[in-house]
């Protein structure tokens, strides 16, 4: 997304993808707990809300003339504090997958 293709060595990209799959897999147990269905349903709702927020922030709101560090810290740190790490992590993934569809070309 932020880095031009071919700029990073393919081995480094593969290692980053493996690390991302590991993080997503590890935090799946925090998102879905079959012993606590009420908590799981709340986490699913939080995931959908954080995905909608991320989609709103990236697609529809005007982008201000600030650097990428400020944009991520101010905009998305609030999401982590409100929804928690695991729901925000999966909300980001859901929103990025939706943005990759032809609907947002």
N, C-alpha and C positions, 0 to 999 in steps of 0.2 A: 504494500500500500504506500508506504512512505519512501521506500528505497527502490531505485530503478532496477529492473531485471538485469542480471549479469554483473552487478556491482559487487555482490557478495558471493563468495565461493559456494558452490553447490553443497559441499560437505558441511559448511556452517549452517546453511539453510536446513539441511536434513537434521542436524543436531538440534536446532531451534524447534523444528517441528516435533521431534521426539520429546523434547522437554515440555512443549505445550500439551501434547497428548498425555503425558504423565501428570501434569498439573490438573488438567480437566478430569482425568480418571480419578485422581486422588480426592478431589473435592466433590465428586459425584456422591460420595457417601454422606457428605454434609448436607447436600441438597435433598436427597431422597433417603428417608429412614422408614422402613416398613413397620417398625414398632411404634412410631409416632406419626400416624396419618394426618393428624391435625397440623403438626409442624411441617410436614411435607406439603400439604395443600397451601399453607401460608408461604412456604418457600417458592412454590410454583407461581403463586400470585405475585410475589416480590420479583421473580424472574421476569414475568410478563411486563410488570410495571417498569423495571429497569431497562428492559429491551425497548419499550415504547419511549421512555425518556431519552435513551441514547439515539434512537431513530429521529426523534424530534430535534435534539441538539445538533445532529450532524446533517440533517436534510432540510429542515424547514426554518430554523432560526438563523438570523444573520450572523455571519462570522465577523468577529471584531479583530482589529489589527493588533493582535498580541502574538507573542511567540508560542510555539507548540507546548512548551513546559507550562506556561501560565494557563493555557487552554485546558490541558489535561488536569492540572492540579485544582483549578477553581471549579471547573464544570463537573468533573467526574469523581473527585474526592467526595463530594456531597452524596453521590450515589452509593459509594461504599459505606459511608456512615449511616445512611438511611436504610438501605436494604440488606447490608451485610455482604461479605466477600463472595460466597458461593452464588447467591442469586444474581449479583451484579456480573460475575464472571460469565455465567450462562446467559444472562440478558444481553451482554455484549456480543457473544457468539450468535445468539438468535437474531439480533439486529443486523450484524454484519452479513449473515447469511441472507437475510431479507434484502439488504442493500445490493447484494450481488445478483439479484434476479433482474430480468428485463423490465420489471415494473419501475425501477429507479434509474434507468439508463438516461 
